[in-house]
Amino acid sequence: MKAAVLYRRGQPLRLVDRPRPRPRGRQVLVRVRGAGVCHSDVHIADGTFEARLPLVLGHEVAGDAPGIGPVLVYASWGCRRCAWCRSGEEQLCPDGVDAGWTADGGYAEWMLVPSRRYLIPLADLDPVRAAPLADAGVTPYRAVRRVLPWLRRGGRAVVIGAGGLGQFAIQYLKLLTEARVAAVDRLPAKLTRARALGADDALLPEDARTLPPARAVFDFVGSRRSLALGGKLVDRGGILVQIGAAGGRLPFGFDLVPGEAYLTTSVWGSLDELRAVVDLARRGRITWHVETLPLERANEALRRVRRGQVLGRLVLTP
């Protein structure tokens, strides 16, 4: 089978021929139809995130599974024994395995999945188009659900970074709350897209400092500058959620953040949350932008994501 493999950090992926994996026990062999390209993939390829090498990247995967048909792969596989796993939060399992990070992922023609429980039937959804739901779709869904107590009476919410994940967050905020939503991004095309998805305001970062304090701020960038902006925009008693992982830090303490503001991170999403996102997609409640590239152009896809040259999500097709 063809696979795009990372052999050394900071080096291009190599397209190689590998034997097709053989499933054992409860494992399922999925024929990959589409694999989304995430900023996390760039961080792994660049060596910012530690990962075991050689590695097939790709954790946003959809394909065909025997006896099921088109499926979306939930790519965070817990130990199934710890308290996190027993509560359904496998993405927080300290001993978990993540496809495309600590196990081979979907930048290939075939992918091994530990169990059928991690496969969500897509029914009439196109698997190529559905692939980004596995991360870009579910991660902001979890983040928005976690802040609902802060937005019960409406108020303001700010989405910093209106890319692949932020565009979903805008839609979830409009679906699940009465908040006035502002989108912040440095690219005018993404601001135009944010308005089309329901954002009440869409601003460049330098203009966003004039916004009134917000009950909830979502940072889908995670850089030093974006976190500093989020710290300025969050209201007293509000919440700032970091989702992006660009390596930024925010100094914490009295006079450094608004009084009694909550600062937290949000990690991926649970299997049940991904099922909920697929249901929203099947009912036409959410939309997202997809551009496809053949697997052979995986390095081009990573370069474009690295440079911010993607409106929504790139999906590699074997």
C-alpha positions in Angstrom: 0.0 0.0 0.0 1.1 3.6 -0.4 1.8 5.6 2.7 3.3 9.0 3.5 5.8 8.4 6.3 7.7 10.8 8.6 11.2 9.3 9.2 13.0 12.3 10.6 11.7 15.4 12.3 12.0 18.5 10.1 12.4 16.4 6.9 9.7 15.9 4.2 7.4 12.9 4.4 8.4 10.0 2.1 5.8 8.3 -0.1 6.7 4.6 0.2 5.2 1.2 -0.5 4.4 -0.9 2.6 2.7 -4.2 3.2 -1.0 -3.9 3.9 -1.6 -4.2 7.6 -3.2 -7.5 8.8 -5.9 -7.1 11.5 -5.6 -9.4 14.5 -8.2 -10.1 17.2 -10.7 -7.2 17.3 -8.7 -5.0 15.0 -10.4 -3.6 11.9 -8.7 -2.7 8.6 -10.1 0.5 7.2 -9.6 1.5 3.6 -8.8 5.2 3.8 -10.9 7.5 1.6 -9.8 10.8 3.2 -7.4 12.1 5.8 -7.6 15.7 7.0 -4.4 17.7 7.4 -4.2 19.4 10.9 -1.8 21.9 12.5 -0.9 19.1 14.9 0.5 17.2 11.9 2.7 20.1 11.1 3.9 20.3 14.7 4.8 16.6 14.7 6.5 16.8 11.3 8.5 19.9 12.4 9.5 18.2 15.7 7.6 20.6 17.9 5.6 17.7 19.3 7.3 14.5 20.3 6.2 11.4 18.4 7.6 7.9 17.8 9.2 7.6 14.4 8.9 6.4 11.7 5.3 7.4 11.7 2.3 7.6 9.3 0.6 10.9 10.2 -3.1 11.6 10.1 -5.8 11.5 12.8 -8.7 12.9 10.9 -9.6 9.8 8.9 -12.7 8.5 7.1 -13.0 5.4 4.9 -14.7 2.1 4.4 -14.9 -0.7 6.9 -16.0 -4.3 6.2 -19.5 -5.0 7.2 -20.2 -1.3 8.0 -19.5 0.8 4.9 -18.4 4.4 5.1 -17.1 5.3 8.6 -15.4 8.0 10.5 -12.5 6.9 12.7 -12.3 8.1 16.3 -8.5 8.2 16.6 -7.9 8.4 20.4 -7.7 5.0 21.9 -7.6 4.7 25.7 -6.6 1.9 28.0 -10.3 1.2 28.8 -9.4 0.7 32.5 -8.6 4.1 34.0 -11.1 6.5 35.4 -11.0 8.7 32.3 -11.8 5.8 30.0 -14.5 4.5 32.3 -16.1 7.9 32.2 -16.0 8.0 28.3 -13.1 10.5 28.1 -10.6 8.3 26.3 -8.8 11.3 24.8 -7.6 12.2 28.3 -6.3 8.7 29.1 -2.6 9.0 30.3 -1.8 5.6 28.7 -3.8 6.2 25.5 -2.7 5.7 22.0 -3.4 8.4 19.3 -3.5 7.6 15.7 -1.0 9.7 13.7 1.0 10.4 16.8 1.8 7.3 18.8 0.4 4.9 16.2 0.2 4.9 12.4 -2.6 7.1 11.1 -4.4 7.8 7.9 -1.9 9.2 5.5 -2.0 5.9 3.7 -4.3 3.6 1.7 -5.2 1.4 4.7 -5.3 2.0 8.4 -5.6 -0.4 11.4 -8.1 0.5 14.1 -8.2 -1.4 17.4 -11.9 -2.1 17.5 -15.2 -1.5 15.8 -16.2 0.7 18.7 -14.0 3.5 17.3 -15.8 3.5 13.9 -18.8 5.8 13.5 -21.1 4.9 10.5 -21.5 7.9 8.1 -24.5 6.6 6.2 -25.1 9.2 3.5 -22.2 11.5 4.4 -19.3 11.6 1.9 -16.3 10.1 3.8 -13.8 12.4 2.0 -15.8 15.5 3.1 -16.5 14.0 6.5 -12.9 13.3 7.5 -12.3 16.7 9.2 -15.1 16.1 11.6 -12.8 13.7 13.5 -10.9 16.7 15.0 -11.7 20.0 13.4 -15.4 19.2 14.0 -15.4 17.6 17.4 -12.6 19.7 19.2 -14.5 23.0 19.1 -17.8 21.2 19.9 -16.3 20.0 23.2 -14.8 23.5 23.9 -18.1 25.3 23.3 -20.1 22.8 25.4 -17.8 23.3 28.3 -18.4 27.0 28.4 -22.2 26.9 28.1 -22.6 27.8 31.8 -20.9 31.2 31.0 -23.2 31.9 28.1 -26.6 30.9 29.5 -27.7 34.5 29.4 -26.1 35.3 26.1 -23.3 37.8 26.4 -20.3 37.9 24.1 -18.0 35.2 22.8 -14.8 35.7 20.9 -13.2 33.1 18.5 -9.5 33.8 17.9 -8.5 32.0 14.7 -11.3 31.5 12.1 -9.7 28.6 10.3 -10.6 24.9 10.2 -11.6 24.7 13.9 -12.7 28.2 14.5 -15.3 28.1 11.7 -17.0 25.2 13.5 -16.8 27.0 16.8 -18.7 30.0 15.3 -21.5 27.6 14.2 -21.7 25.8 17.5 -21.9 29.1 19.4 -24.8 30.2 17.2 -26.6 26.8 17.5 -26.2 26.3 21.2 -26.2 29.9 22.7 -27.6 33.3 22.3 -24.2 34.9 22.5 -23.0 37.7 20.2 -20.0 36.1 18.4 -16.9 37.9 17.2 -14.3 36.2 15.0 -10.7 37.4 14.9 -8.2 36.4 12.2 -5.4 38.0 10.3 -6.7 36.8 6.9 -9.6 38.7 5.3 -10.8 35.6 3.4 -11.3 33.8 6.7 -13.2 36.9 8.2 -15.5 36.8 5.1 -16.1 33.1 5.7 -16.7 33.8 9.4 -19.4 36.3 8.6 -21.1 33.9 6.2 -21.2 31.3 9.0 -23.0 33.6 11.4 -20.3 35.7 13.2 -21.8 39.0 14.3 -18.4 40.7 14.1 -15.3 39.8 12.2 -12.1 41.7 12.9 -8.4 41.8 12.3 -6.3 41.2 15.5 -5.3 44.9 15.7 -8.9 45.9 15.6 -10.1 43.3 18.1 -8.7 45.1 21.1 -11.6 47.6 20.8 -14.2 44.8 21.5 -16.1 44.9 24.8 -15.1 42.3 27.4 -16.3 38.8 26.6 -17.8 36.1 28.8 -16.0 33.4 26.8 -12.9 33.6 24.6 -11.7 30.7 22.5 -8.1 30.7 21.3 -7.6 28.4 18.3 -4.1 29.7 17.6 -2.3 29.4 21.0 0.6 31.7 20.2 2.0 34.3 22.6 0.2 37.1 20.8 -3.2 35.3 20.6 -3.1 34.3 24.2 -2.2 37.9 25.2 -5.2 39.1 23.1 -7.5 36.6 24.7 -6.3 37.7 28.2 -7.2 41.3 27.3 -10.6 40.4 25.9 -11.9 38.0 28.6 -14.2 39.6 31.2 -13.9 39.4 34.9 -15.3 36.0 35.9 -15.3 34.9 32.3 -13.4 32.0 30.7 -10.5 31.8 28.3 -10.1 28.4 26.6 -6.9 27.6 24.7 -7.3 25.0 22.0 -4.5 25.9 19.5 -1.1 24.7 20.3 1.3 27.2 18.8 3.5 27.2 21.9 2.4 30.4 23.5 2.3 31.2 27.2 0.2 33.6 29.3 1.5 35.0 32.5 -0.9 34.4 35.4 -1.5 36.3 38.6 -3.2 39.3 40.1 -3.0 42.3 37.7 -2.0 40.0 34.9 -5.5 38.5 34.1 -9.0 39.9 34.9 -10.2 39.2 38.4 -11.6 35.6 38.9 -11.3 34.8 35.2 -11.0 31.1 34.4 -8.1 29.9 32.2 -8.2 26.4 30.8 -7.3 24.2 27.9 -9.7 21.9 25.9 -8.4 18.6 24.5 -10.0 17.0 21.4 -13.4 15.4 22.1 -14.9 12.2 23.4 -16.3 9.4 21.3 -19.9 10.4 22.3 -19.2 14.0 21.3 -18.0 12.9 17.9 -21.2 10.9 17.4 -23.1 14.1 18.2 -21.1 16.1 15.7 -21.7 13.4 13.0 -25.4 13.6 13.8 -25.4 17.4 13.3 -23.6 17.0 10.0 -26.0 14.4 8.8 -28.9 16.7 9.6 -27.3 19.6 7.8 -26.9 21.8 10.9 -23.2 22.5 10.2 -21.2 23.1 7.1 -17.4 23.2 6.4 -15.0 24.0 3.6 -12.9 21.1 2.2 -10.2 21.1 -0.4 -8.8 17.8 -1.6 -5.2 16.9 -2.6 -3.9 13.4 -3.6 -1.8 11.6 -1.0 1.3 12.1 -3.2 1.1 15.9 -2.4 1.2 15.4 1.4 4.2 17.6 1.8 2.6 20.4 -0.2 -0.4 20.1 2.1 1.7 20.5 5.2 3.5 23.5 3.7 0.2 25.2 3.0 -1.1 24.6 6.5 2.2 25.8 8.0 1.9 29.0 6.0 -1.8 29.5 6.8 -2.8 29.1 3.2 -5.9 27.1 3.8 -9.5 28.5 4.0 -11.0 25.5 5.8 -9.5 22.0 5.7 -7.2 20.1 3.3 -8.0 16.4 2.9 -5.6 13.9 1.4 -7.1 11.2 -0.8 -5.1 8.0 -1.5 
